[in-house]
Amino acid sequence: MVTGNQMKRRDFRLDVLLKENADESSYETQMSLFAESGDSEENWMIDPITHNPVPKPIKEYPLTDYRRVQDYE
């Protein structure tokens, strides 16, 4: 939630989000559904505040009332 009833939806690739887990041993080797690897630089960006790599969203939606999020499918 951003403020009040407003929220901003962002979609991410699941394989990239799973790379954030520090415990690699808890996952078996998994093939990606995408052509490029989740480790490639185009799937990551540098957070301007923490200066750490964070997953890059594949799609962002406009700020909207939470009751209207489904309208942006």
Secondary structure, 3 states (H helix, E strand, C coil): CCECCEECCEECCHHHHHCCCCCHHHCCCCCCCCCCCCCCHHHEEECCCCCCEEECCCEECCCEEHHHHHHHC
